[in-house]
Structures are given as structure tokens and as C-alpha cells.
Amino acid sequence: MAFGSSLPTPPIFEGENYHLCATKMRTYLRAQSLWVIVKNKSNPPILPENPIVAQMRSHNDEVAK
């Protein structure tokens, strides 16, 4: 049996409960290893085309620095 993985959808701010939505968004971005990019207002490093798993891990480590 094959199992697929699906990413959770990011929260969408609908005009109410801003603090709750902001917390959910921060948590979502941290889970995707993207919060540091937002916090530092920087551009993420670019992955090579068709990266291998080791390159993706290295990329995630670079993003986390």
C-alpha cells in the first residue's frame, strides 16, 4: 500500500483573531524551516535543480543558520 504525504495548508487570516492566526502562521513557517527567512527579511538560498536528499538537508541547515 502506498502512502502519500500532504503538507498542511497555511493558515489564512480572515479579519478576526489576528494574534491566533499570527501564531499559527509562525508555527507553520517554523515547521517548514522558513521562519528564519521571514524573521531576517532575507531571501532563501537557492537549491540546485533536482537536488538529492543530502543537498536538501544541507540547504535546510544553511537556512537555519
N, C-alpha and C positions, 0 to 999 in steps of 0.2 A: 504494500500500500504506500503510495507516495503522499508525502505531507508537504504542503506549501507553507511558506511563511508570508505573512502580510504585515505591513507596517501599520501601526495605529495612525489614524488621521490626526493632524494637528488641531488643537482647539481653535475655534472661531469666535471672535469677540462679537457679541450681538447687541451691544449697547448697555448691558447691565452686568453687575458683578465683575467690574474690571479687575479687582485685586485677585479674585479667584481665577479668572482667565489668564492673567499675567503669570500667576504661579504655575498653572497647568502648562503654559507655553514654555516657561523656563525649564520645567521638568522634562517636557518633550524634547527640547533642544539639547539638554544635557544627556538624555538617553541616546540621542543621535550623534553625540560628540561635536555639537555645533555651538554650544553656549559660549565657549571662549571666543569664537569668531565674532559673535554678536557683542559680547562684553567689551572686546578690544576694538570694535569697529574696524575690523580688518577683512581682507579677502582670504578665502581659504586657499591653501596650496592646491595646485592642480595635479590630479592623478594622471599618470600616463594612460594612453589608450589601451584598453583591455588589460587592466592590472591583474597581477597574480595576488594570491592571498597575503604573501609576505609584504608586498608593496602596499596593500591596503592597511595592514597592521602598522607598518612604518608611517604611513600617511596619518593614521589616527594618532600615533604617538607625537608626530610633529604638530598636529592641530592642538593637541592637549598641552603643549609647552607654553 
